Amino acid sequence: MATARKIIAPSLLDPTNHALILIDEQSLQLMTMRSHDATTVVNAAMVLAKCAKLFGVRTLLTTVHAARQPLLRELREVFPEQEPIDRTSLNAFEDARVVSWAEAAGRGKLVLAGLWTESCLAMSALSALSAGYEVYVVTDASGGESKESHEMAVERLIAAGVTPLTASTYLNELQRDWSREATAAELLAICEQHGGHPK
């Protein structure tokens, strides 16, 4: 009798096949964001960060002009050991340190989220795509100057070949199987704290 096979789509994320870059999740950007409620974006970003930490996903924090506006305190608390890369360029991939970090991570897929969708996030995602990465953008952990600017940027990214997903999609793909008890309880605690929705 033939052994039953498991079929796993190569487009699915798992803890070993991608790296996460959080771009400019900073206080001033958040205050001037108009596409989403700020609490929604912060909670989604926290789901990403805490799930990445839980599953050992390589994660980079990057800021722009951090002296004027710090990285969100909640993110600093998740990765206290990391000094974010502080840039002057809107496009994170125009900073050689970010490019080198992505290359050293050695993952074919990059998951990005950040502020604002239409500028720093879009430019970074398109540049990462051009560099040969499979790029995923977490839309509810990102935001723009207006609802329209966020939505048009997401449409542009999809047309270019970027895959959109939400924070809930991310956590479900990493956990994948509730028999993985080493992470299940803590993942549920993250969801209870930040409003993620495991299936």
C-alpha positions in Angstrom: 0.0 0.0 0.0 1.3 3.4 -1.0 2.4 5.8 1.8 0.3 8.9 2.1 2.2 12.0 1.0 2.2 15.4 2.6 2.0 18.3 0.1 3.3 21.7 1.2 3.1 24.6 -1.2 6.6 26.2 -1.6 5.1 29.6 -1.3 4.1 29.0 2.3 6.3 30.6 5.0 8.0 28.5 7.6 10.5 29.6 10.3 13.5 28.6 8.2 12.7 29.9 4.7 12.4 33.6 5.3 13.7 36.6 7.1 11.7 39.5 8.5 12.4 43.2 8.1 10.4 45.8 10.0 10.8 49.2 8.4 10.3 52.5 10.3 7.8 51.4 12.8 8.4 54.7 14.6 6.3 57.1 16.7 6.1 60.1 14.3 5.2 58.0 11.3 2.5 56.2 13.4 1.1 59.6 14.6 0.8 60.9 11.0 -0.6 57.6 9.5 -4.1 58.0 8.3 -4.8 54.7 6.5 -5.5 52.6 9.7 -6.2 53.0 13.3 -2.7 53.2 15.0 -3.6 50.5 17.5 -4.4 48.0 14.7 -1.0 48.5 13.1 0.9 48.3 16.4 -0.9 45.1 17.4 -0.2 43.6 14.0 3.5 44.6 14.1 3.7 43.1 17.6 2.2 39.8 16.4 4.9 39.7 13.7 7.8 40.6 16.0 6.8 38.3 18.8 6.0 35.4 16.5 9.4 35.9 14.7 11.1 35.8 18.1 9.2 32.7 19.2 10.0 30.8 16.1 13.6 32.0 15.7 13.1 33.9 12.5 16.0 36.2 11.6 14.6 39.7 12.1 16.0 43.2 11.2 14.7 46.4 12.7 15.4 49.6 10.7 14.6 53.2 11.3 15.0 56.6 9.6 16.3 59.6 11.6 15.8 57.8 14.9 17.2 60.7 16.8 14.0 62.6 16.0 11.6 59.7 16.4 12.4 56.5 18.2 11.4 53.0 17.2 8.2 51.9 19.0 9.0 51.0 22.6 7.1 47.7 22.3 9.4 46.5 19.4 12.5 47.5 21.3 11.3 45.4 24.2 11.0 42.3 21.9 14.5 42.7 20.5 16.5 44.5 23.3 19.7 43.1 22.0 19.3 44.6 18.6 20.5 48.1 17.6 18.3 49.1 14.6 19.9 50.2 11.4 19.2 53.9 11.2 19.1 55.2 7.6 18.8 58.4 5.7 17.4 56.8 2.6 13.7 56.2 2.2 14.4 52.9 0.4 16.0 50.5 3.0 17.7 48.6 0.1 19.6 51.7 -0.8 21.5 51.2 2.5 24.4 48.8 2.1 24.0 47.5 5.6 20.4 46.4 5.0 21.4 44.7 1.7 24.4 42.9 3.5 22.1 41.8 6.3 19.6 40.3 3.8 22.4 38.5 2.0 23.9 37.2 5.2 20.4 35.9 6.4 20.6 33.5 3.4 16.9 33.2 2.9 15.1 33.2 -0.4 12.0 34.9 1.0 11.7 38.3 2.8 8.7 39.4 4.8 8.4 43.2 5.1 6.2 45.5 7.0 6.5 49.2 7.8 5.5 52.8 7.5 4.7 54.3 5.2 3.3 51.8 2.7 3.6 54.1 -0.3 7.2 55.2 0.3 9.7 53.4 2.5 7.9 50.1 2.4 7.0 50.1 -1.3 10.5 51.1 -2.4 12.1 48.5 -0.2 9.8 45.8 -1.4 10.3 46.6 -5.1 14.1 46.7 -4.6 14.2 43.4 -2.7 12.1 41.9 -5.5 14.6 43.2 -8.1 17.4 41.6 -6.0 15.8 38.2 -6.6 14.0 37.7 -3.3 10.4 36.4 -3.0 8.8 39.3 -1.2 5.8 39.3 1.1 4.3 42.4 2.6 2.2 42.3 5.8 -0.5 44.9 5.0 -2.1 45.3 8.4 1.3 45.9 10.1 1.9 48.7 7.6 0.2 52.0 6.9 0.2 55.1 4.8 -0.6 58.8 4.8 -4.1 58.0 3.6 -6.3 54.9 2.9 -6.0 55.5 -0.8 -2.2 55.8 -0.8 -1.9 52.6 1.3 -4.2 50.7 -1.0 -2.7 52.0 -4.3 0.8 51.0 -3.0 -0.4 47.5 -2.1 -2.0 47.2 -5.6 1.3 48.3 -7.2 3.3 45.8 -5.2 0.9 42.9 -6.1 1.2 43.9 -9.8 5.0 43.7 -9.4 4.9 40.2 -7.9 4.9 40.9 -4.2 2.6 38.6 -2.1 0.3 40.4 0.4 -0.6 38.8 3.7 -1.8 39.7 7.2 -0.3 39.2 10.6 -2.8 36.4 11.3 -1.8 34.6 8.1 1.9 34.9 9.2 1.3 33.3 12.6 -0.8 30.5 11.1 1.9 29.6 8.5 4.6 29.5 11.1 2.7 27.4 13.5 1.1 25.2 10.8 0.3 22.3 13.1 -1.2 22.6 16.7 0.7 19.4 17.6 3.8 21.5 17.7 3.4 22.1 21.5 6.8 23.8 21.9 5.3 27.0 20.4 1.5 26.5 20.6 0.8 27.9 24.1 3.0 31.0 23.7 1.5 31.7 20.3 -2.0 31.6 21.8 -0.8 34.1 24.5 0.5 36.4 21.8 -2.9 36.3 20.0 -4.7 37.0 23.3 -2.5 40.0 23.9 -2.5 41.5 20.5 -5.7 40.2 18.8 -4.2 37.7 16.3 -6.6 35.0 15.2 -5.1 31.5 15.0 -7.2 28.9 13.1 
